[in-house]
Amino acid sequence: MKKSIVFILTFALCFSITTVAFATDSATRVEIAAEAIADSIEKVAGASEINTDIEKKEDLYLAKGDGIDIEIPVSGSAPVIAEVYEGENIVMYLPEFVSRVGGVLTDNGTVVYNSTGANVSVGVQALKEENSGTLCESVKTLVAMNNANAPKEYDFTFDLPEGYRLVKDYDYNDEFDEYDCGQIFVVNDQDETVCTIDPAWAKDANGEAVETMYEINGTTLTQIVNTDENTAYPVVTGSASHPNKTSVYYLKKAGVKDLRDKYTEQGALKLCTGLVETAASYKQPVVGVCKTFVFINETYSGYKYASWNSVYAKVGKKYAKVAVIFRWRNGGKNSGYIPKNENVTVVSKIS
């Protein structure tokens, strides 16, 4: 069964927290420092959606979700693990700068890895977000560059199942390039997106953007942060809490005929809802069947019966390929068509 999982990589450049004057022992100093770092991180990224149902195991923190358990390691050298299919996991290693330190679970659920020698701290959060009635569980990773001596490049290495790969959004689906915004997709051996990574961005203490970008080398994703002499510390970033998702469904020819008979001339919203619900009967959507959509392409105003007949005639003997692109409200040209209380659009195509 497919699960809903998203890795969100977000960066925060903050002041270094190096001393805790009132600590009584080393363990207490580590815990107090971790709480202070988590507080700084949570001011940037928020804390309301952090999953606090976390159980401490011998070598990991287990964040219990609704069908998805996320493993956050105690050791900075071990990976973050989340299941996307039965027996298939997305495995992500943290930057090497925290590989020799342990993660401390803080009060609000952020696990902090603090490497004072590298001037870097990393925070990992398991999130539970609800959007339009759909529960989306995700992992957020934040890096705190404590001062100008911190490294400028951070490697996140993924241990992926066979056939899976990392791809930039503008290299993945050329037909929808107008929606590309710098995301990274993890796609499976069927070329379906099973995981997304938010665009890289950062701002300094004055609210000025700091240049930052992703590079892909095999299964390693590197975020590069280009600070300079004009950078005002602390530099902070905000994460996009509703990342895009892409999936591909396959309709049998009978499914296309069923849509034609049920939804002809009923308008775009009913048509698109029917399309995704029909697809869901064959393959579970990434984040469930949403209730309100904007249908962009030939079906914009709803197919006429004759048009559906044309589509039906072109469908192969077994399947019609249906690409469904989930796009969160981002101020794009279709945002105005979304009812006030909705925050998701769908771009769909029958081929």
N, C-alpha and C positions, 0 to 999 in steps of 0.2 A: 504494500500500500504506500502511495506517495505521501510524504509529509510536507508541511509548509515550513521552510527554513531559509533564513536569509542571513548572510554574514554582512555586517555593516562595519566598515573600517573608517574610523574618524580620528582626527588628530587634534590634540590640544597642547599648545606650548604654554607652560605655566612657570611661575617662580619655583625655584628649588626649595624643598623643605628638608633641611639638613640637621637641625638640632631640636631636641625636645628636652627642655631644661628640667622639667619636673618628673621625668621618667625615673623609676626606681630600679629597673633591671633591663637587660637587653631585649627580652621578649616584649616587655611593656613599651619600650622605645619603638620597636618595630611596629607594634599594633597602633600606637598613637600616630606615628608617621604615616602609616597606611590609611588611617581614618582621615588625616588631614589631606592627603593626596586624593582620596576618594571624594572628599568634600569639594575640592577644586574641580575634579573631573565632572562631578554631578552638577555643579553649577553651570558647566558648559553643555552637558548632554542631557541633563534632567535625571530624575530618579523615579518618577511616577510609574514608569512601565517596567522597571526592573523586577524580575521574578525573584522573590525573596524565599520561595519554598526550596531551600537548598540544604542538602544533607552532606555533612562532612564524612567522606570515606577515608581510607588509609592514604591513598595517593591522588585523590581527586575530590572536587566539589560537584555533587550531582544536583543540577537544577531540574526539578520535576515539572514537566509541562503536560499539556493536554494531548497525550499520545506521542510526544517528543521529549526525550530526556537529553539534556545537554551536559556534557562532561567538561568541566574546567579544571585543568591540572593544578596540583599543589606545587609541582616543580615547573619552573619556567622553561625547562628543556623538553617537557612533554607537550603533546598537542591538545588543542580544543577539538572535541568530537561531537558531531551531531548526525543523526540518522536521517537520510532522505528517502530510502527505500528499505524494505525488509532486508537486512544483512548488508546494506551498502551505506557507507558513511562518508560525510565530508570531514576531512581531517586537516586541521590548519595549525601549523607551528608558529609560535610567537617570534619576534625578532631576537636574534642571537644575543643582544645586549642584556637580556634578562634571563638567559639560559641557566645562570648559576645562582639565581635567587628563588626564594619560595614565594608563593602567592598567599596573601593574607585576606581572608574573607571579612569584609567590613559590615557595619550595621545595616546599611541599605542594600546589600547584596552585590556590591562591586568587589571583584577580586583584584587586589593590587600587587604588582611585582615591581619593587623599587630597587633600581640599580644606581646607587649613588656614585659609583666609580665611573659609570658611563654617562652620568648626568641625564638619565632617562628613567621614566616610570611608565608602566603599562597597566591599564585597567581593562578588565574583561567583565562584561555584563551579559547575562541571559535575560532576554526581554519577552514579555507577553503583551502584544498589542491587539486591540480590537478595532477594526475598521469596517464600517457598514455591516456590523454583525458577524464579520469574519475574523476568527482568531488567527493571528500571524505570530509565530514564535521565531525569535531571531537572536543572533549573537552580535554584540557591539564591542569593538576593540578600540580603545583610545590610547594614544601615546602622548605622554607629557615630556616635552623637551625642556628640561629645567633651566637651561641657560644657553648662551650662544656657543658653548663648547660641545653641545649635544650633537650626535651624528645627524647628517642631513638625509640619509637614505635608510629605509626600514624594509626588510625582507619578510614577507609572509609566505611560507612554503606550504603548499597543499599536497597531501598524499591522497590522490584521487583513484577511484575504481578504474579498471581498464576501459579505455575508450573515452573517458571524460577529459575535458580540457578547459583552460581559461581562454576567454576571448573578449576583446573590447566590443562595446555595443555597436559601433559603426562598422565593425568587420563581420557582424553576426547576421543582420537582416537588412540588406540594402534597401528594401522596399520602404522601410520605416525610418530612414536616416533622419528625417525632419524631427524625430522625437529623441534622437541620441543626445546624451548629456554627459558622457564620460564614464558611464557605468562599466563594470566588468561582469561578465556572465560566466558561471560554471555550467557547461552543457554536457549532457551525457552522450552515450554512443548512438542515440537516436537523434542527436542534434536538438534535443529539448533542453531548455533552461531549467535547472533544478535549484539554482542558487544565484543570488545577485550580490554585488558589492557596490556600495554607494560611491558616487563621484568623489574624487579627492578635492578638498578645498580647505583653506585656512584664512583667518583674519588676525591682525595684530591688535594690540591694546587700544589703538586708535580707531579700530574698525576698518582698517585698510586690508585689502586682500593680500595674502602672501602666496606667491606662485608655488603651485604644487601639482604633481602629476603622477600617473601610474606608468610603470613599464612592466611588460610580461616577458619572462624568460623561462620557457617551458611551463612548469607548474609553480614557479615562484613569481609572486606579485610584489613589486617593489614600489613603495611610495617615496617620492623625492620631494623634499621641502626646501625651497630656495630662499632662505633668509639672507639679509645683507645688513650693511651698517645702518640702514634706515629703519630696520625692523624694530618696532617698539614692543618690549616685553611687558607683561606676558602676551603671547599670541594665542588666541583661542579659536576653535572651530565649532560649528553646530552641525549635528548629524541630520540627514534627511530621514525622518522616522517612518516614511512610507515608500520604500524602494519599489522600483518597477519589477515586474515578473513576466516571463514569457513562457508559453507552453504550446505544444502542438497536439491536437486531437485528431482522431480519424473517424469519420462518419461512414457507415455503410450506405449504399445507394438508397436503401429503403428509408434511412434517416432523412436524407435530402427530400425525398417524396413526402415524408411525414411533415417536415417543416413547410413545404409548399402548401399542403392541404390545410395546415393549422393556422399559418401566420400570413398568408397572402393578403396584402393591402391592410394589414393591421398596424402598420407603423414600425419605425425602427426599434423602439424599445422592446416591444413584445417579440419582434423577430429575433433580435439579438439575444434576449433572454432565452427564447426557445432554442436557438442555435447552441448556446453554451450548455443548457440543460440536457439537450439531446447528446451532445458530445460527452457530457459527464456520465452518461449511462454506459459509455464504452471505456472511458479513461478518466479517473478522478482528477479534477482540476488542481492546480498548485495550491490555491487558497480558497477553494470552494466556489460555489456558484453565486456570484453577486446579483443583486436585485435590479439595479438600474444601470443602463449602459448608453453609450453613444456609438452608433454603428457607422463606421466611416468606410466608404467605397460605393459600389453599385447599389448597396442596400440602404443607402442613407435615408431614403423616404419610404423604404419598404418595397420589396419586389412585387411587380405585377405577376399575375399567374403565368402569362406567356414567358416572362423572364425566367421564372422558376423552371418552366418546362425546358428552356434552353440550357439551364445549369444541369438539370437532371439528365438531359441527353448527353452531356459532355462527361458526366461522371463515369469513371472506370467501372469495370464489372464488379469490383469488390469494395473499393474505398474511395471516398473523396477526402482530400487533405484539407483540414481546416486549421488555419493558424490563428491563435487568439493571443493578442498582446495586451496584458494588463498594464495600464498607465495611470499612475496617481496624478491627481490634480497638480499641475505645475505651471499654470498660467499660459499654457499653450492655446492654440487656436480653437480647441474643442472644449476648453474649460467652461465657457459660458453656457454650454448646453446641459451642464450637470445641475440637477436640483440643488438647492442651497445646502441641504444636509448630507449630500453625497460627496465623496472625495475620490472616486475612481472612475476611469473611463476604460472602455475596451475598444481596441481597433481590431477588426476581424476580416478575414478574407477566405473565400472559397476558391479553391483551385483544382 
